[in-house]
Amino acid sequence: MMAVHCRNLTKRYQAGGQEVMALRGVHLDIPVGQLMMLVGPSGCGKTTLISVIAGILDQDEGTCEVYGVDLKSLSDRDKLAFRAKNIGFVFQSYNLLPSLTAQENAAVPLIINGVKRPLALQAAREILDRVGLGQRLTSMPSQLSGGQQQRVAIARSLVHDPRLIVCDEPTSALDHDTGQRVMELLKGVALDAGKALIIVTHDERIFEFADTIAHMDDGNIVKSPSLQPTSTSPY
Amino acid sequence: MSYIAIRMLMGDRSKYLGIIMGLTFASLIMTQQPAIFVGLMTRSFSFISDVGLPDIWVMDPKVQFVDDVKPLQDTELYRVRGVSGVDWAMPLYKGLIKARLTNGNFQTCNVIGLDDATLIGGPPEMIEGRLEDLRRADSVIVDQYGANEKLGVKGPDGTLSPLKVGDLLELNDHRAIVVGIAKTTRTFQSQPVVYTTYSRAKNMAPRERKLLSFILVKAKPSVALEELTRNIESHTGLAAYTQKGFQELTYNYYMKNTGIPINFGISVALGFLVGAAIAGQTFYSFTLENLRQFAVLKAMGAGNGTLLMMILLQASIVGIIGYGLGVGLTSVFGWAMRNTILSFKFPWQLLVFSGVGVMLICLIAAGISIRKVMTLEPAMVFKT
């Protein structure tokens, strides 16, 4: 079964009065249970592609199904509900809410899904335990190191048990060792049965964790996803 | 999500305090200035309020407010007494007479002459002495503000000695002895109020053909006051007002013919505008700084409705706190000024008025921010 099934995706932007083709007929499949890395130079359309896959942006043409659901066909309300329930996010700059503790940050997706706060905090405590931050529940983001903040972000992306986890440069702000640990964690915790992971990255140090790597350039997949992770990258 | 909204709001301590300060300032100005204004306006008819016994005030039709005395002939009193429905009618003198103090200084006083037999129209409460003491020769009763302030005499060391029972005054060259100190409400003009009998007041007053200022009327039981005022007017050609009607006449005169409402209105408007500017700008800046956080929530599935409620909740919280602090400060101000000459009256309507003002400021502040958040593109979370 495919977690993500995209066909002929196109997306245009208006920038400075000119039309920019961000996606030019992208075909992409991500099977369930796989970690796919999306690599390519800056501006090649990686972020646009994951935004479309996550239902944050609508494509202009083509179809994109996530676990068989065509997000573009959903109403705004249903799309929000689908995103809240099925998709987890890990961002390059963590994007933790600075005024919430680690535990509260990790509980946010559950609260968005309408789970009562005590239950959400309990679930957040458990997931933070799993990512090794059980002792830092009440720490504010500013009191955590970069790696710890990213682990809180990972806990937040997993707490509501989503089926697709979308990560944008999860290790680029981390040193090598921390990056490796974060990737081990992501791969270990996220790839439970029925889940899939898509990671946008420039960081070739983590390519070894990928099941498949898709290379993008100029708004398209230039090299089909390979089952053999490349050890070096031109990017 | 309410919890997250509150934590976001209070997390940025400086902005949070800045917004509250702006709203506190607005709320303070929007309650304190009108409270002084209401106090001042209430003083304009405080003399009418203090004379509690009569139902109706009869006067020359050209009278515009309580201090605008246009004297009547004494015979008008008998005509009013002849109107059907009048239980009793008593004369009242009200006029300005200069008092000479024991140190030689002069002070203009508001002299009130009460009916010699009944003393109707006297002060509402006596602090020292009795109202009946006015029947003694040359006697006068002075209000406590006049006695303690303007009629007090400064000694050689600069200390002010209040006027006391037994002290002497000279009213328009007439000897007057203080037999009592009365508790009255401060008047708009803040002159000392001196009570005496009607006949004595007429002697003290400068020579004029007519000296009857007002006729105080009590209606017979079960007689409708509005009907009786119409009867008095139609039978005598004079103006007759119920106590409330005369208060309104006086109040409306000050509202229309003085710059007081405009001056206070400008202060209140400025308070509103400055408060709105500070709170609105700070709240908007707070939202801008948290735009990324809102985008994260949006990306994770929080809808525009949820974010709208979060912003409204944040605006409500700062609004309630700012309003409470402003109203509290105004109350403290009023309490601190309670024994001074400053007029201050804080009715519940002012709480509603300033509450609506603060709510408007919050809505304006939230409105600007809401627009920004509603049009927010959640894809921005992928940018560093």
Interface residues (C-beta under 8 A of the other chain):
Chain A: T47 T48 I50 S51 A54 I56 L57 D76 R77 L80 A81 R83 A84 K85 I87 F89 F91 Q92 S93 N95 L97 P98 S99 L100 E104 V108 P109 I111 I112 N113 R117 D168 E169
Chain B: M1 Y3 I4 R7 M8 M10 G11 D12 R292 Q293 V296 L297 A299 M300 G301 A302 G303 T306 P378 A379 V381 F382 K383 T384
